[in-house]
Amino acid sequence: MKILKCIAFSALAISGSMFMASCGGSGNGSNGDNVSNAASGDNNNILGAGSTFDNPLFSKMFSEYNKINGLKVNYQSIGSGGGIQQLTAKTVDFGASDAPLNGKQDSALSGPAIHIPVTAGAVVVTYNLPGIKDTLLMTPDVLAKIFLGKITKWNDPAIQAINQGVKLPATGIVVSHRSDGSGTTNIFTTYLTKVNKDWEAGPGKGSSVNWPVGLGGKGNEGVAGSVKQTPGGIGYVELAYAIQNAMSFAKMQNKAGKFITPNIASVTAAANIEIPADAKVSLTNTEAADGYPISGLSWVIIYKEQKYGDRNSDKVTKMVKLLQWMVHEGQQYSAPLNYAPLSEKAVSIADAQLKSITFDGKPVLQ
């Protein structure tokens, strides 16, 4: 798989400094403290922050868009929670999140926000078992018990029963999870909540939960690094990070009882559902027979009314046209990076959302 060279190893080499627009302008931080004021600078610079899930795709998209018209996009891969915080504080032009805003987050904003779907992807269960060449199979029940701390050895009978013929070691299971507010976590825990009553009653779902066991890692890259460096490790990361880092990941049993490999086709199948007008929808535990069950949409979130601070219509128009390009022409970069291109329904919803954006009460897109 051909991966954009300048991001191929950034997942394990995050420094906290800005990774500038020539490679998508992504950086990293725990809570967005390094994000500068979005209102400052010229009209040819756009600042965004949030989802690490989106970072490989955004890096490619923003680099290609820069070649077309010179617009520079600085994107900080600080996690969905950090992106929402920075959008709330109006220190970025846009936030990116793998979880739609909840009621509390909506009420913290100074005005209505809109969700623009930009991609769909898979959250994979990745593991580190040296010597095991087979692709492990995982059921919802076993996965939940591992992350609840109820299954602690790789050769537990419950794991062995669904992986007959695989000689599993007695190695202890070391769980890794996100330490930051994360849309990837929201997708993963929403799935566990749907498929396991104990999880629903315990940690539950959210961008940040009280994990029963495990080690925390910052961003998809932090969890990927932790699992890769820990024999017996298990965690959840976005598919592209697992592929970029040559990590093993499991086939998950879906609602139809099939063990599904996470890939473009299975994520596309999971996303083949009706999407509401506000674009807020969950793809987890899909009814689709061939759908991968831990899939999710990701959104760019912006204020509907864009006249605030000292923003001007020229900068806003450039940003909205960028988003329009991402929804349409930019989708060509999804599949090569292991993201599922938006469905026609999702594109239609995204277009309607884009047309609702205003500056001083007037539509930005004419």
C-alpha positions as CSV (number, residue, x, y, z in Angstrom):
1,M,0.0,0.0,0.0
2,K,1.4,3.3,-1.1
3,I,1.3,5.7,1.8
4,L,2.3,9.3,1.7
5,K,5.9,9.3,2.8
6,C,5.8,12.3,4.9
7,I,3.1,10.8,7.2
8,A,4.2,7.2,7.2
9,F,6.1,7.3,10.4
10,S,4.6,10.4,12.1
11,A,2.4,8.1,14.1
12,L,5.4,7.0,16.2
13,A,7.3,10.2,16.1
14,I,5.0,12.9,17.3
15,S,6.9,15.9,18.8
16,G,4.1,18.4,19.7
17,S,5.4,20.9,17.1
18,M,3.5,22.0,14.0
19,F,3.8,19.7,11.0
20,M,3.2,22.4,8.5
21,A,1.0,22.6,5.4
22,S,3.4,21.0,3.0
23,C,2.3,17.8,4.6
24,G,-1.1,18.8,5.7
25,G,-0.1,21.0,8.6
26,S,-0.7,18.5,11.4
27,G,0.8,18.6,14.8
28,N,0.0,17.1,18.2
29,G,-0.7,18.0,21.7
30,S,-2.8,16.7,24.6
31,N,-5.4,19.4,24.8
32,G,-4.7,21.9,22.0
33,D,-2.5,24.3,24.1
34,N,-0.3,24.8,21.1
35,V,-3.1,26.0,18.8
36,S,-2.8,29.6,18.0
37,N,-5.6,32.1,17.4
38,A,-7.5,31.2,14.3
39,A,-8.5,34.9,13.8
40,S,-4.8,35.9,13.3
41,G,-2.8,35.6,10.1
42,D,-3.7,36.1,6.5
43,N,-6.7,34.8,4.6
44,N,-4.7,32.1,2.9
45,N,-4.1,30.2,6.1
46,I,-6.7,27.9,7.7
47,L,-6.3,26.3,11.1
48,G,-8.0,23.1,12.2
49,A,-7.6,20.6,15.1
50,G,-9.0,17.4,16.3
51,S,-9.3,13.8,15.1
52,T,-6.2,11.6,14.9
53,F,-8.4,9.2,13.0
54,D,-8.6,11.7,10.2
55,N,-5.0,12.8,10.2
56,P,-3.5,10.6,7.5
57,L,-6.3,11.4,5.1
58,F,-6.3,15.1,6.0
59,S,-2.5,15.3,5.5
60,K,-2.9,14.0,1.9
61,M,-6.0,16.1,1.1
62,F,-4.5,19.4,2.4
63,S,-1.3,18.8,0.6
64,E,-3.1,18.2,-2.7
65,Y,-5.4,21.2,-2.2
66,N,-2.4,23.4,-1.5
67,K,-1.0,22.4,-4.9
68,I,-4.2,23.5,-6.6
69,N,-4.6,27.0,-5.2
70,G,-1.9,27.6,-2.6
71,L,-4.3,27.5,0.5
72,K,-2.3,26.5,3.5
73,V,-4.0,24.3,6.2
74,N,-2.4,23.8,9.5
75,Y,-4.0,20.8,11.2
76,Q,-3.2,19.6,14.7
77,S,-3.9,15.9,15.4
78,I,-4.8,16.4,19.0
79,G,-7.8,14.1,19.3
80,S,-11.5,14.8,18.7
81,G,-12.0,16.1,22.2
82,G,-9.2,18.7,21.8
83,G,-10.6,19.8,18.5
84,I,-14.0,20.4,20.0
85,Q,-12.5,22.3,22.8
86,Q,-10.6,24.5,20.4
87,L,-13.7,25.1,18.2
88,T,-15.6,26.0,21.4
89,A,-12.9,28.5,22.3
90,K,-12.9,29.8,18.6
91,T,-9.1,29.3,18.4
92,V,-9.4,27.2,15.2
93,D,-11.4,27.6,12.0
94,F,-12.7,24.1,12.2
95,G,-12.7,21.1,14.5
96,A,-12.6,17.5,13.3
97,S,-14.3,14.7,15.3
98,D,-15.2,11.0,15.0
99,A,-18.0,11.6,17.4
100,P,-20.9,14.1,16.8
101,L,-21.3,16.8,19.4
102,N,-23.4,15.8,22.4
103,G,-26.0,18.0,24.1
104,K,-23.5,19.4,26.7
105,Q,-20.9,20.2,24.0
106,D,-23.6,21.8,21.8
107,S,-24.7,24.0,24.7
108,A,-21.1,25.2,25.4
109,L,-20.8,26.7,21.9
110,S,-21.6,30.3,21.3
111,G,-23.8,29.5,18.4
112,P,-25.2,26.6,16.3
113,A,-22.6,24.3,14.7
114,I,-23.0,22.0,11.7
115,H,-21.5,18.6,11.0
116,I,-20.0,17.9,7.6
117,P,-19.2,14.2,7.0
118,V,-15.8,13.9,5.3
119,T,-15.0,10.2,5.5
120,A,-15.8,6.8,7.0
121,G,-13.3,4.4,8.5
122,A,-12.7,1.4,10.6
123,V,-11.5,1.1,14.2
124,V,-9.6,-2.1,14.4
125,V,-8.6,-4.4,17.2
126,T,-4.8,-4.6,17.0
127,Y,-2.6,-7.0,18.9
128,N,1.0,-8.0,19.4
129,L,1.6,-11.7,19.6
130,P,5.1,-12.6,18.3
131,G,5.1,-15.9,16.4
132,I,1.3,-15.9,15.6
133,K,0.9,-15.6,11.9
134,D,-2.8,-16.4,11.7
135,T,-5.3,-13.6,11.7
136,L,-7.1,-13.9,15.0
137,L,-10.9,-14.0,15.2
138,M,-12.7,-12.0,17.8
139,T,-16.3,-12.0,19.0
140,P,-18.1,-9.1,20.7
141,D,-18.3,-11.0,24.0
142,V,-14.6,-11.9,24.1
143,L,-13.6,-8.4,23.1
144,A,-15.7,-6.8,25.9
145,K,-14.4,-9.2,28.5
146,I,-10.8,-8.4,27.5
147,F,-11.3,-4.7,27.9
148,L,-13.3,-5.3,31.1
149,G,-10.3,-7.2,32.5
150,K,-12.2,-10.5,32.8
151,I,-10.0,-12.3,30.2
152,T,-6.3,-11.8,31.1
153,K,-4.4,-14.5,29.2
154,W,-4.2,-15.0,25.4
155,N,-4.7,-18.8,25.8
156,D,-8.0,-18.3,27.7
157,P,-10.5,-21.0,26.6
158,A,-12.9,-18.3,25.3
159,I,-10.3,-17.0,22.8
160,Q,-9.0,-20.4,21.9
161,A,-12.5,-21.7,21.2
162,I,-13.0,-19.2,18.3
163,N,-9.4,-19.6,17.1
164,Q,-9.2,-23.4,16.7
165,G,-6.0,-24.6,15.2
166,V,-4.0,-21.5,16.5
167,K,-1.5,-22.3,19.2
168,L,-2.1,-19.3,21.5
169,P,0.5,-18.5,24.2
170,A,-0.1,-18.1,27.9
171,T,1.1,-14.5,27.6
172,G,-0.7,-12.0,29.7
173,I,-3.0,-9.5,27.9
174,V,-1.9,-5.9,28.2
175,V,-4.7,-3.5,27.2
176,S,-3.9,-0.1,25.7
177,H,-6.5,2.6,25.3
178,R,-6.7,6.3,24.6
179,S,-5.8,8.7,27.4
180,D,-7.3,11.8,25.6
181,G,-10.8,12.7,24.6
182,S,-11.3,10.7,21.4
183,G,-13.8,10.1,18.7
184,T,-12.1,6.8,18.0
185,T,-12.8,5.9,21.7
186,N,-16.4,7.0,21.1
187,I,-16.8,4.6,18.2
188,F,-15.2,1.8,20.1
189,T,-17.1,2.2,23.3
190,T,-20.4,2.8,21.5
191,Y,-19.9,-0.6,19.9
192,L,-19.1,-2.3,23.2
193,T,-22.1,-0.7,24.8
194,K,-24.3,-2.0,22.1
195,V,-23.0,-5.6,22.2
196,N,-22.3,-6.2,26.0
197,K,-24.6,-5.5,28.9
198,D,-21.8,-5.4,31.4
199,W,-20.0,-2.8,29.4
200,E,-23.2,-0.8,29.1
201,A,-23.6,-0.8,32.8
202,G,-20.0,-0.1,33.5
203,P,-17.7,2.2,31.5
204,G,-20.5,2.9,28.9
205,K,-19.9,5.0,25.8
206,G,-18.2,8.3,25.3
207,S,-15.1,10.0,24.0
208,S,-13.6,9.5,27.4
209,V,-14.5,6.7,29.8
210,N,-13.2,5.3,33.1
211,W,-11.3,2.3,31.8
212,P,-11.4,-0.8,34.1
213,V,-7.9,-1.9,33.0
214,G,-5.1,-0.9,30.7
215,L,-2.5,1.7,29.8
216,G,-3.3,5.1,28.3
217,G,-1.8,6.4,25.1
218,K,-2.2,9.8,23.5
219,G,-3.8,9.6,20.1
220,N,-4.1,6.7,17.7
221,E,-0.4,7.0,17.4
222,G,0.1,6.6,21.1
223,V,-2.0,3.4,21.3
224,A,-0.4,2.0,18.2
225,G,3.0,2.6,19.6
226,S,2.1,1.1,23.0
227,V,0.7,-2.1,21.4
228,K,3.6,-2.5,18.9
229,Q,6.2,-2.2,21.7
230,T,4.4,-4.6,24.1
231,P,4.3,-8.4,23.5
232,G,0.8,-9.5,24.5
233,G,-0.6,-6.0,23.9
234,I,-4.0,-5.3,22.5
235,G,-5.7,-2.0,21.6
236,Y,-7.9,-0.2,19.2
237,V,-6.7,2.2,16.5
238,E,-7.8,3.5,13.1
239,L,-7.2,1.1,10.3
240,A,-4.6,3.3,8.5
241,Y,-2.4,3.5,11.6
242,A,-2.4,-0.3,11.9
243,I,-1.5,-0.7,8.2
244,Q,1.2,2.0,8.3
245,N,2.8,0.4,11.3
246,A,2.5,-3.2,9.9
247,M,0.4,-4.2,12.9
248,S,-1.8,-7.3,13.1
249,F,-5.6,-6.7,13.5
250,A,-8.5,-9.1,14.1
251,K,-11.5,-10.1,12.1
252,M,-14.6,-9.1,14.1
253,Q,-17.8,-11.1,14.2
254,N,-20.6,-8.9,13.2
255,K,-24.3,-8.9,14.0
256,A,-25.0,-11.4,11.2
257,G,-22.5,-13.8,12.7
258,K,-19.8,-13.4,10.1
259,F,-16.1,-12.7,10.8
260,I,-15.4,-9.5,8.9
261,T,-12.0,-8.1,7.8
262,P,-11.9,-4.3,8.2
263,N,-11.4,-2.8,4.7
264,I,-12.9,-0.4,2.3
265,A,-15.6,-2.8,1.1
266,S,-16.8,-3.8,4.6
267,V,-16.8,-0.2,5.9
268,T,-18.7,1.0,2.9
269,A,-21.2,-1.8,3.5
270,A,-21.6,-0.6,7.2
271,A,-22.2,2.9,6.0
272,N,-24.9,2.0,3.6
273,I,-27.6,3.3,5.8
274,E,-30.0,6.3,6.0
275,I,-28.3,9.4,7.3
276,P,-30.3,12.1,9.1
277,A,-30.3,15.7,7.9
278,D,-28.0,16.8,10.7
279,A,-25.5,14.1,9.7
280,K,-25.3,12.7,13.2
281,V,-25.3,8.9,12.9
282,S,-23.6,5.8,14.3
283,L,-22.4,3.0,12.1
284,T,-21.5,0.6,14.9
285,N,-22.9,-2.9,15.1
286,T,-24.4,-2.5,11.7
287,E,-27.2,-4.7,10.4
288,A,-25.4,-5.1,7.0
289,A,-24.5,-8.8,6.6
290,D,-21.1,-7.9,5.1
291,G,-20.5,-4.7,7.2
292,Y,-17.5,-4.3,9.6
293,P,-19.1,-3.7,13.0
294,I,-16.7,-1.1,14.4
295,S,-17.0,1.5,11.7
296,G,-17.8,5.2,11.9
297,L,-18.2,8.5,10.1
298,S,-16.0,11.4,10.8
299,W,-17.0,15.0,10.6
300,V,-15.6,18.5,10.2
301,I,-17.5,20.7,12.6
302,I,-17.8,24.5,12.2
303,Y,-20.1,27.3,13.3
304,K,-23.0,27.8,11.0
305,E,-22.7,31.6,11.2
306,Q,-19.1,32.4,10.3
307,K,-19.0,36.1,11.1
308,Y,-17.3,36.2,14.5
309,G,-14.2,37.8,15.9
310,D,-12.4,39.6,13.1
311,R,-13.0,36.9,10.5
312,N,-13.8,38.2,7.0
313,S,-15.8,36.8,4.1
314,D,-12.8,36.0,1.9
315,K,-11.2,33.7,4.4
316,V,-14.5,32.0,5.2
317,T,-15.3,31.5,1.5
318,K,-11.9,29.9,1.0
319,M,-12.5,27.5,4.0
320,V,-16.0,26.5,2.8
321,K,-14.7,25.8,-0.7
322,L,-12.0,23.7,0.8
323,L,-14.6,21.7,2.6
324,Q,-16.7,21.4,-0.5
325,W,-13.6,20.0,-2.4
326,M,-13.0,17.5,0.4
327,V,-16.5,16.2,0.1
328,H,-16.2,15.8,-3.7
329,E,-12.9,15.8,-5.5
330,G,-11.0,15.0,-2.3
331,Q,-12.7,11.7,-1.8
332,Q,-10.4,10.2,-4.5
333,Y,-7.7,10.1,-1.8
334,S,-9.7,8.0,0.7
335,A,-9.4,4.5,-0.6
336,P,-5.6,4.5,-1.1
337,L,-5.3,5.4,2.6
338,N,-7.8,2.8,3.7
339,Y,-10.7,5.1,4.3
340,A,-14.1,4.5,2.8
341,P,-15.3,7.2,0.3
342,L,-18.5,8.9,1.3
343,S,-21.7,7.4,0.0
344,E,-24.0,9.3,-2.3
345,K,-26.3,9.9,0.6
346,A,-23.6,11.2,2.8
347,V,-22.4,13.6,0.0
348,S,-25.9,14.8,-0.4
349,I,-26.2,15.6,3.3
350,A,-22.8,17.2,3.4
351,D,-23.8,19.5,0.4
352,A,-26.9,20.6,2.2
353,Q,-24.9,21.4,5.4
354,L,-22.4,23.4,3.4
355,K,-25.1,25.4,1.7
356,S,-26.5,26.3,5.2
357,I,-23.3,28.1,6.2
358,T,-23.7,31.9,6.4
359,F,-21.6,35.0,6.8
360,D,-23.5,37.9,8.3
361,G,-26.7,36.0,7.6
362,K,-26.0,35.4,3.9
363,P,-25.1,32.0,2.4
364,V,-21.4,31.6,1.7
365,L,-22.0,29.3,-1.2
366,Q,-24.1,31.0,-3.9
